[in-house]
Amino acid sequence: MHPAITSRALRRLALLLAPGLAGIGGSVSAATWVYVSNADSQEISVLELDRAQGTLKPVESVNVGGAVMPMAVSPDKRFLYAALRSQPFRVASFAIDGASGKLKKLGEAPLADSMANIDTDATGRWLFAASYPGHKITVNSIDKTGNVGPIQQLLPTAPNAHAIHADAGNRFVLATSLGGDNVSSWRFDAQTGALSPNDPPLTTSTAKSGPRHFVWDKAQRNVYLLNELDAGLHVYAWDAARGTLQLQQSTTVLPAGFTGKPWAADLHLTPDGRYLYASERTSSTLSGFKVDASTGRLQALGQTPTEKTPRGFAIDPSGRFLVAVGQESHSASVHPIDAASGALGTPQRLPLGKNPNWVEIVELP
């Protein structure tokens, strides 16, 4: 091989030639890399998703030297950020190698507290973080090399801030307060990275419901909010001009006959927006819902058993597979998604590190 012809160049060439190569050992497709944070073994598992087999293949294990939990991927998919919830609280920046999926550490930056959630803005220049024990949200800068920099802003919130994300327009940021039973709305200046309270600043929920994770639909018409403490799932109409929420529907992710203590965790939409899934840790199940294309309302599809204590999961960009990890099973399950019904099929499993809790999936040519 000529030294100038790298594996990445070969992969890109293969993609260009894909139509002519179809049928010769199968069609050529992009590689799908899966990243799992394992808090207690202080490592990130790098895996490749084999869509033909519906399995995960280990690539490498990256030691991070702390209780790694929430992660986020840059908008251009070149960088992975991982927050460590053990002291000293910090975020590690990694470059993603598109050809191998492997991670190259770029550096670390301080975080203001133990952070339950991190995310970037749409430009990739700012990192948001929400602290559950610290009752605050923060903004860090990100430089042109992908390295997270100093803390730019720190704002107190109601108790137990949990999730924080910007809308697609990059004009508003929402953050949940699990202990305050509200969602705060902030105006965001992408030039300076500054957050300021929106008007109105809060959307309140039922007492002791525990708002936890949320997602926007692709059209930015609706926001789906999952409560940790009562396992309620809510559909809100999103006013993209004002940055406000209006409740449309409430349902639950609990299985029929459930008698334990609710402990809901994560939720995600399929890329096409047709189905939504949510995890519940006490029952170790994934709840499925069909999304009405015109109204955004949800129709329950039932529950599927998964890994024990499924804190985190993700759906691959093709929408064909859901990868869930179990904090107490120390394993991952790859559930095939039936495109016609939304049903989750029999999973393929893979052992991981200790206390896997967060999943990010990146597709790269």
N, C-alpha and C positions, 0 to 999 in steps of 0.2 A: 504493500500500500504506500502511495506517495505520502510523505510526512505532512503535507498540507491538507490531506483529505482526512478530516476528523470524523469521529463517530457521529457528531451532531450534523456535520455536512452530509454524511451518508443517510441519516434519518430524514433530513429535508429533501434530499434527492429522491428517496424512496416515496415520500409523500407526493412529489411532483409526478412520479412515474406510476402512482397507485392505480389509475384506471387501466393501464396496460399490464400491471402485475396481478390484477384480480384473477383469481382462479389458479395462480401458481403458488400453491401452499397457502391460499386464503388471501383476503384483501389486506392491504397495509393501512394501519390507522395510527392515530396519535397515541402516545404513551400516557398512561394515567398513573400518577403517583399519589400515594396515600401517606399522610403523616399523622402519627398518633402520639400524644404526650402521655408518658407513664410517670405519674407523680412520685410514687414511692421508690421506684428504681432510678429516678432522676435521669431519664433518657427519653429521646424521641425515636420512635420506630419509623424507619423509612421503608415503605412497601410499594410494590407494583401491583396494580389491579389488572389481572388477566381477564378481559371481558369474554373471551371465548370459553374459558373454563369457569368463570365466576369465582375465582380464587385470588388470594393475596400471596405474593411472593416476597420474602424478606430481601431487602437491599442492603441496609446497614442499620446500626443502632448508634445514636449520637448522644454521648454523655453531656449533660448540661450543668451538673453540679448543684442541683437544687430541685425543689418540688415543682416541677414544670406542669402547668395546667392549661390555661387558655392560650390559644394561638390565633394568628391571623395571617392572611396572605395578601401581598400587595396587589393593587389593581392590575398591574402588568404581569403578575404571576412570576416575577423574578426573585422575590424575597419572601421569607417566612419569618414571622416574629413570634417569640414564645415568652410568656410571662412566668416568672418563678415566684411562687407564693411562700417560699421560705426565706428567712433573712440571710443576706441583705436582699431586699425586694428589688428586682431588676427585670429588664427585658433583654433577651438575646436576639440579635439580628443575624439571619443566615441568608446566603445567596443560594438559590436553587439551580442546580445543574440540569438543564433541559434534557440532555442526552441520557443521563444516568439516574436523575431524581435525587442524587446525593446532595447533602448540605455542606456548605462551607461557612464557618462562623466568621462574621465580620466584626463583631464587637458586642458590648453590653452597655446599657444605660440605666440609670436609677429610675425606679418607679416610686411614687409617693407612699405606697402601702401595698398590702396583699390584694391583688386585683383578680376579680372573678371573671372579667371579660375585657378583651382588647379588640380593637378594630382600627383600620385606617379610613381616612376620608377618601373621596373619589379620585383625588389627585395623587394620593400616595405620599403626600408631604407631611401629614399629621397622623399621630397615633392617639386614639382615644382609649381611656381605661376607666373601669368602674370598680370601686372597692367595696366589697361586702362588709368586712369588719371595720373599715375606716370611714364609711358613710360619706364618700366623696367621689367625684369624677375628675379626671385630669386630661390634659393635652400635652403630648411630647412632640417635638419637631422630628422630622426625618430628613436627612440630607440627600444629596443627589446620588450618593453611592449606595443608598439603601440602609444606611445606619441610623438607628434611632438616636436622637440627641437629648438635650436637657428637657426638663419639665417646663412648659411655657405657661400653664395655667392650672390652678387647683380650685375647685368649687365644692363647697359642702352641699350635701343632699340630705333628704330624709333617710332614716335608717336602712342599711343594707342595700346600697346600690348594687345592681347585679348585671345588667346588660346595657350596652351603649353602641349605637350605630347611626350613621348619617343616611339621609334619604338619597335617592339616585340623583337628585338635582344638586346635592351638596350644599343646600341652603339651610337645612334643619338637622338637628341631632336629637334623637330620643334616648332617654335613659330610664330604666326601671328602678323603683325602690321597693324591694321585697318587704321590708319592715314598715314602710310608710304607706303601702298599698296605693301607689300612684305611678304614673308615667310622666316624667318631666319633658318638656319640649324647649329646645334651645335654638336660637338663631346662630348660624355659623358663618364666620367670615373666613373663606378659604385662603385669602391673601395673608392674613395675620395669624390664622389659627385660633381666633378668639371666639368663645361661646358667650352668649348673653341670653337672659331669660326671654322666652317668647311670651306672647299675650294671647290667650291665657297660658300661664306657665305649667299647669298641671292638669292631668286627666286622672280622676280618682276612681278606685275600684272598691269592691266590697271589703269590709274590715276583715283582716286576717286571711285574705285570699293569697297574698304573696306573689305579685307580678314578678316574673322571672325572665324568660326569653321571649323575643318577638322577631317577626320577619315581615317585610313588605312583599307584596306580589310584584311581578315584573312590570306591570303596567302602572304601578304606584297609585292604585285606586284603593287598596285595602291593606290593613296591618293586622296580622294574626298574633295574639298575645296569649302566652301560656302562664298560668299561675302555678307556683310550686306547692302551696299549702293546701289548696282545695282541689287542685288538678282541673280547674276550670280552663276552658279554651274559648277565647273571645275573638269575634270579627269586628274590626273597626273600619269605618270609611275614613280614608285619609284625604284631607284637604291639602293638596300640594302647594297651594298658593299661600295658605295661612299657617301651615304646620300644625294642624289640629286634628283630633280624633273624635269620631262619633260612633257610639256603640250600635251595632247592627244585629248581632247574634251572640248567644252564649250557649256552650255545650260542655261536655266533659270528656276527659281521656281515660276515665276509670272504667275497668271492665264491669260488666253486669254482676251484681252480687258482691262487689268489693266491700270488705269490712275493716280493712286495715287503716293505717295512717297514710293519707296521700303524700306523694313525694315526686311530683312531676319534674321533669328536667329540661328536655331539649325539644325543638321542633324545626322542621324544614319542609319546604315545598320542592316538588320535582321541577326541573328546569322549564318544562312546558306549562307549569302552573296548574296541572290537572288534579294533582293529588298532594295532600299534606299529611305528614306523619309527626307524631309526638311520642316521647318516651316517658315512662312512669317507672320509678325505681323500686317501689315496694312490691309491685306485682311482676316486675321484670318483663314488661310488655311494650310493644310498639302499637300505637293506635293509628289507624288509617282513616282518612276522610277524602271524599270526592269533592272537588271545588266546582261550584256552579260558575260557568264561564261568564255569564252575564251579571250576576249579582255578587259573586265571591263568597256566597254562603256555603256552609259545609254540610255534607251528608255522611254520617258515620258508616264506616265499612267494617268495624270490629277490631279486635286485638290479635296480635301475633306474639307468641313467646320469643324472647331473645336472650342475650347475655344477662347474667345476674347483675343487677344494679346498673342499668344502662344510662349513665350520666350524659354521654355524648354520642352523636352519630352524624353522618353526613351522606349526601346522595351524590353519585358521580355525575359529571356533566352530560352524559348520554341519557340520564334518567332511568337507566336499566338496573342499577344496583344501589342498595342502601347498606352502608357499612356502620355497624353498631359495636361499641366496646363496653365491656362489663367491668366495673370497678372491683367487684368481688370475684369474678370468674377469671380475671386477668387474661382475657381472650377477646378476639374480634369475630363477628359473624358477618358474612357477606350474604345479604338477602336479595335474591332476584326479584325485580318488580314487574308484575304482569301489566303491560301497557294498556290492555283492554279493560281490566277490572281494578287495577291498583293493588291487587292482592300481593302479599309478600310470600315468596316461596321458601322451600327448605334451604337453610343457609349452609354455606361452607365456612368452617371455623379455622382459626389460627391462634395459637398461644402467643401472648405478648409479654411485656414487662409487667411490673407490679402497679396496680391501680391505674389502668388506662382510663382516660376521662374525656379527652378531646380529640376530634377528628377533623382534618382538613384534606380536601382532595383537589389535586391540580392536574389538568390535562394540558400537555405540551407536545408540539410537533418535534 
